[in-house]
Amino acid sequence: MPVTPVDGPVGRYLELGLRLGRHLDGMVDAYYGPADLGTRIEAEPLRNLPALVADARSLVADLDAGDGDLEAGRRRWIRGQVAGLHMSARKLTGEDVGFVDEVEQCYGVRPSFVDHDELADAHRRLDEALPGSGPLAERLEAWRTTHLMTREQLTAAVHALAEDFRDRTRTAFGLPEGEHVTFDLVSDEPWSGFNYYEGGLQSRVAINTDLPVSSTAVGHLVAHEAYPGHHTEHCRKEVGLVRRRGHLEESIFLVGTPQCLLAEGLADLAIEALLGPAHEPVLAEILRPLGIRYDTEVVAALASAGEALSSVRGNAALLLHDRHRPVEEAEAELERWALLSPERAAKSVAFLTHPTWRAYVFCYVIGLPLCRTFVRGDPGRFDRLLGEHLLPSDLVAA
């Protein structure tokens, strides 16, 4: 069988990512690069972690020294990715690295604790918007409960939204011919939704039904995972970067790298980029014919305050991994300030304590505002996120 040549820093990067992925399940989120390379790495003896730390360190040094025929922007992007893998490998060896430093080296941003005064202000805005009286957390949970969908409603909603969003995405940002998404309902996972990009412009989106899905969240979920979020980004980059320009580094998607922060930031921004900031009437128009409740005015009023509360996930992660507080304290933080039920708080902490995802939450908490500030409501800038190799520092500087 002929072997596809992947030489220089790009080949070394692909090999490093695939080898590390054998040590941590889920680290290789997607790979559609040369099949023979993947087969070779899978068949070789497991390379030990100290050797992979050395491999990553050596590759960073060689990139800094100018190894390989790479344009400057491409070299910077690969270096950022390898720096993240270097940190991930160090953590896997058991090296004692501070959690904040770990996040910064992996994802290119430095997290901080969100002040409770800021969250209290969000609570006040929620209190004004939510109907009824009584404790705020109870009212919010009661309101959420009225919007929970049956499994049949969820299936109908996902397909109706995906069809609408796909047409809008094709018009606004472009989609390559032959792209396709399938949706599956799954259980017993630490996340709410996941895009498995299979290459060849195909995605499988899994939606977790461990907890009932609300009609107020399903539009964001479809936009995030499919159109114009993860699936759209993967397709655009497979065609534009891998096929047309031969940038094979894009054929692997690795957890623990800056690539993830921008991917999650643009995916969280996706529904706003597609429908505008006041998108609730569009969602209501799609969902109501299906017999699915969607309180347009209340959803809109809760949106900005709800986004602030989502940052509490970062606080919980810092409590667990930076301040080394017990799980119960992180769950209490989520119940008190994110207004989550005990069941939802426990589910969130399960994600934050998973070995693959412990630092990943900041891809959402910091990624969304970073991408929103960069895009500034300009579709052309969102299109750049979909099609270009960028680092978090590029968005700050732009």
C-alpha positions in Angstrom: 0.0 0.0 0.0 1.5 3.4 -0.9 2.2 5.7 2.0 0.9 9.3 1.8 4.0 11.6 2.5 3.4 14.2 5.2 6.8 15.7 5.8 8.2 18.4 8.1 6.4 20.2 10.9 2.9 19.3 9.6 3.6 15.6 9.6 5.2 15.8 13.0 2.2 17.7 14.4 -0.2 15.1 13.0 1.8 12.2 14.5 2.1 14.0 17.9 -1.7 14.6 18.1 -2.5 11.0 17.1 0.0 9.5 19.5 -1.3 11.7 22.4 -4.8 10.7 21.5 -4.0 7.1 22.3 -3.3 8.2 25.9 -6.5 10.2 26.5 -9.9 9.1 25.0 -11.6 12.0 23.2 -8.5 14.1 22.7 -8.6 13.5 19.0 -12.0 15.0 18.3 -11.8 14.4 14.6 -9.2 13.1 12.1 -9.7 12.8 8.4 -6.1 13.1 7.3 -4.1 10.4 5.4 -5.6 7.1 6.5 -2.3 5.3 6.2 -0.7 7.7 8.7 -3.5 7.0 11.2 -3.2 3.3 10.7 0.6 3.4 11.2 0.3 5.4 14.5 -2.4 3.1 15.8 -0.3 0.0 15.0 3.0 1.2 16.4 4.0 0.5 20.1 2.5 3.1 22.5 4.9 5.9 22.8 5.4 6.9 26.4 4.3 10.3 27.7 7.7 11.7 28.7 8.8 11.0 25.1 5.8 12.8 23.7 6.5 15.8 26.0 10.0 15.9 24.5 8.6 15.5 21.0 6.3 18.5 21.5 9.0 20.6 23.0 11.3 19.8 20.1 8.7 20.7 17.6 8.0 24.0 19.2 11.7 24.8 19.1 12.0 23.8 15.5 9.0 25.9 14.5 10.6 28.9 16.3 13.8 28.2 14.4 12.1 28.3 11.0 11.9 24.6 10.2 9.7 23.8 7.2 8.5 25.8 4.3 5.5 27.5 6.0 4.1 31.0 5.7 4.3 33.0 8.9 0.6 32.8 9.8 0.4 29.1 9.2 3.6 28.6 11.3 2.2 30.6 14.2 -1.1 28.6 14.1 0.7 25.2 14.2 3.0 26.5 17.0 0.0 27.5 19.1 -1.5 24.1 18.6 1.7 22.3 19.5 2.2 24.4 22.6 -1.3 23.3 23.8 -0.3 19.6 23.1 2.9 20.1 25.0 0.9 21.3 28.1 -1.6 18.4 27.7 1.2 15.9 27.6 2.9 17.4 30.7 -0.4 17.2 32.6 -0.9 13.6 31.5 2.6 12.7 32.9 1.3 13.9 36.3 3.4 17.1 36.3 2.1 19.6 38.9 1.0 22.6 36.7 -1.3 25.3 38.1 -4.8 25.1 36.6 -4.8 28.7 35.3 -1.4 28.2 33.6 -2.8 25.0 32.1 -5.8 26.8 30.6 -3.6 29.6 29.2 -1.1 27.3 27.6 -3.7 25.0 26.1 -6.3 27.5 25.0 -4.4 30.9 24.7 -6.5 32.8 27.3 -6.1 33.2 31.0 -9.2 32.7 33.1 -10.4 34.5 36.1 -13.2 34.2 38.7 -16.4 36.1 37.8 -17.3 38.4 40.6 -20.5 37.6 42.5 -21.6 41.2 42.3 -21.8 40.8 38.5 -23.8 37.7 38.9 -26.1 39.3 41.4 -26.9 42.0 38.8 -27.8 39.2 36.4 -30.1 37.8 39.1 -31.9 41.2 39.4 -32.5 41.3 35.6 -33.8 37.8 35.7 -36.1 38.6 38.6 -37.6 41.5 36.6 -38.2 39.3 33.5 -39.5 36.1 35.1 -43.2 35.9 35.7 -44.6 35.0 39.2 -43.2 35.4 42.7 -41.1 33.5 45.1 -37.5 32.4 45.1 -35.7 33.2 41.8 -34.2 29.7 41.3 -37.6 28.0 41.8 -39.3 30.4 39.4 -36.6 29.9 36.8 -36.8 26.1 37.1 -40.6 26.2 36.9 -40.4 28.3 33.8 -37.8 26.0 32.2 -40.1 23.0 33.0 -42.9 24.5 31.0 -40.6 24.5 27.9 -39.3 20.9 28.2 -40.0 18.8 25.1 -40.9 15.2 24.7 -38.5 13.0 22.7 -40.8 13.2 19.7 -41.0 17.0 19.9 -37.2 17.2 20.2 -36.7 15.1 17.1 -39.2 17.2 15.1 -37.7 20.5 16.4 -34.1 19.5 15.5 -35.0 18.5 12.0 -37.2 21.6 11.3 -34.5 24.0 12.7 -31.7 22.2 10.9 -33.5 22.5 7.5 -34.2 26.2 8.0 -30.7 27.0 9.3 -29.0 25.0 6.5 -30.8 27.1 3.9 -29.9 30.4 5.7 -26.3 29.3 6.2 -25.9 28.4 2.5 -27.1 31.9 1.5 -25.2 33.8 4.2 -21.9 32.0 4.4 -21.8 29.3 1.8 -21.9 25.5 2.1 -20.0 23.0 -0.1 -22.0 20.6 -2.2 -22.4 17.2 -0.6 -22.3 18.2 3.0 -24.7 16.4 5.3 -25.5 16.1 9.0 -27.3 13.3 10.8 -28.7 13.7 14.3 -28.8 11.0 17.0 -30.3 11.1 20.5 -28.0 9.5 23.1 -27.6 9.2 26.8 -25.0 8.8 29.6 -22.6 11.5 28.3 -21.1 14.5 30.2 -22.1 17.1 27.5 -25.4 18.3 26.1 -24.5 18.0 22.4 -21.5 16.8 20.4 -20.5 17.1 16.7 -18.6 14.1 15.4 -17.0 15.3 12.2 -16.3 12.3 10.0 -14.6 14.0 7.1 -15.9 14.0 3.6 -18.2 16.9 4.6 -20.2 14.6 6.9 -21.1 15.1 10.5 -23.0 13.1 13.1 -24.5 15.3 15.8 -25.3 13.5 19.1 -27.8 15.2 21.5 -27.8 14.0 25.1 -31.2 13.2 26.6 -30.0 12.4 30.2 -31.9 15.6 31.1 -34.9 16.8 29.2 -34.1 19.4 26.5 -35.9 22.8 26.5 -37.4 24.5 23.5 -35.5 27.6 24.7 -32.2 25.8 24.1 -32.8 23.7 21.0 -32.2 26.5 18.5 -28.9 27.4 20.0 -27.9 23.7 20.1 -28.7 23.1 16.3 -26.9 26.3 15.3 -23.9 25.5 17.6 -23.4 21.9 16.4 -24.4 22.2 12.7 -25.5 25.4 10.9 -23.5 27.7 10.9 -21.5 26.2 13.8 -19.2 23.2 14.1 -20.3 21.3 11.0 -20.2 24.4 8.8 -16.7 25.3 10.1 -15.4 21.8 9.5 -16.8 21.6 6.0 -15.6 25.1 5.0 -12.1 24.3 6.3 -11.9 20.8 4.7 -12.7 22.3 1.3 -10.9 25.7 1.6 -7.8 24.7 3.7 -7.2 21.0 3.3 -8.4 20.2 -0.3 -7.5 23.5 -2.0 -4.4 24.6 -0.2 -3.1 21.3 1.1 -3.0 22.4 4.8 -3.2 19.0 6.3 -2.8 20.3 9.8 -6.6 21.1 9.6 -7.4 17.4 9.1 -7.0 16.8 12.8 -9.0 18.5 15.6 -7.5 18.2 19.0 -8.8 19.0 22.5 -6.4 21.0 24.6 -5.5 23.5 21.8 -6.5 27.1 20.8 -8.4 25.6 17.8 -11.1 24.5 20.3 -11.6 27.9 21.9 -12.3 29.6 18.6 -14.4 26.7 17.4 -16.6 26.9 20.5 -16.7 30.6 20.5 -17.9 30.8 16.9 -20.4 28.0 17.5 -21.9 29.8 20.5 -22.1 32.9 18.4 -23.6 31.0 15.5 -27.3 31.6 16.0 -26.7 35.3 16.5 -24.5 35.5 13.4 -27.2 33.7 11.4 -30.4 35.3 12.7 -29.2 38.5 14.5 -29.3 39.3 18.2 -33.1 39.4 18.3 -33.6 35.9 16.9 -36.4 34.7 19.2 -39.3 35.5 16.8 -37.7 33.4 14.1 -37.3 30.4 16.4 -40.9 30.8 17.6 -42.1 30.8 14.0 -40.4 27.5 13.4 -41.4 25.8 16.7 -45.0 26.8 17.2 -46.4 24.9 14.2 -44.9 21.8 15.8 -47.0 22.4 19.0 -43.9 23.4 20.9 -44.1 26.2 23.5 -41.7 29.1 23.1 -42.3 32.3 25.1 -40.6 34.8 22.8 -40.6 37.9 25.0 -39.5 36.1 28.1 -36.7 34.2 26.3 -35.4 37.5 24.8 -35.5 39.2 28.2 -33.6 36.3 29.8 -31.0 36.0 27.1 -28.3 38.4 28.3 -28.7 37.6 32.0 -28.6 33.9 31.1 -25.3 34.3 29.3 -23.8 35.9 32.4 -25.0 32.9 34.5 -23.3 30.5 32.1 -20.0 31.9 33.1 -20.5 30.4 36.6 -19.3 27.1 35.0 -15.9 28.8 34.9 -16.1 29.7 38.6 -16.9 26.1 39.4 -13.9 24.8 37.4 -11.6 27.3 39.2 -13.0 26.2 42.6 -12.3 22.5 41.7 -9.0 22.7 40.0 -7.4 26.0 41.1 -8.6 26.4 44.7 -9.0 22.6 45.2 -12.4 22.8 46.8 -14.7 19.8 47.1 -17.2 18.8 44.5 -20.0 19.8 46.8 -18.8 23.4 46.9 -18.6 23.6 43.0 -22.2 22.2 42.8 -23.3 24.8 45.4 -21.8 27.6 43.3 -23.7 26.4 40.3 -27.0 26.0 42.2 -26.6 29.4 44.0 -25.3 31.6 41.1 -26.2 29.7 37.9 -29.6 28.9 39.4 -29.3 25.2 38.4 -31.3 22.4 40.0 -29.2 19.9 41.9 -29.5 17.5 39.0 -28.2 20.0 36.4 -25.5 21.2 38.7 -24.2 17.6 39.2 -24.3 17.1 35.4 -22.2 20.2 34.9 -19.7 19.2 37.5 -19.4 15.7 35.8 -18.2 17.6 32.7 -15.8 19.7 34.7 -14.2 16.7 36.4 -13.9 14.6 33.3 -10.2 14.1 32.5 -10.7 15.2 28.8 -12.9 18.2 29.6 -11.7 19.6 32.9 -10.3 22.8 31.4 -12.5 22.9 28.3 -15.3 25.0 29.8 -13.3 28.2 29.2 -13.6 27.6 25.4 -17.3 28.6 26.0 -16.9 31.1 28.8 -14.1 33.1 27.1 -14.6 32.0 23.5 -18.0 33.5 23.0 -17.2 37.1 24.1 -13.9 37.0 22.3 -15.5 35.9 19.0 -18.4 38.4 19.5 -16.0 41.3 20.0 -14.0 40.3 16.9 -17.1 39.9 14.7 -18.9 43.0 15.9 -22.0 42.1 14.0 -20.2 41.9 10.6 -21.0 38.7 8.6 -17.7 39.0 6.8 -15.8 38.6 10.1 -17.8 35.6 11.1 -17.0 34.2 7.7 -13.3 34.6 8.5 -13.8 32.5 11.6 -15.4 29.8 9.5 -12.7 29.7 6.9 -9.3 30.9 8.3 -6.7 29.6 10.7 -6.8 32.1 13.6 -5.5 32.2 17.1 -7.1 34.0 20.1 -4.3 36.6 20.0 -5.3 37.3 16.4 -8.8 38.2 17.5 -7.6 40.5 20.2 -5.3 42.3 17.8 -7.9 42.7 15.0 
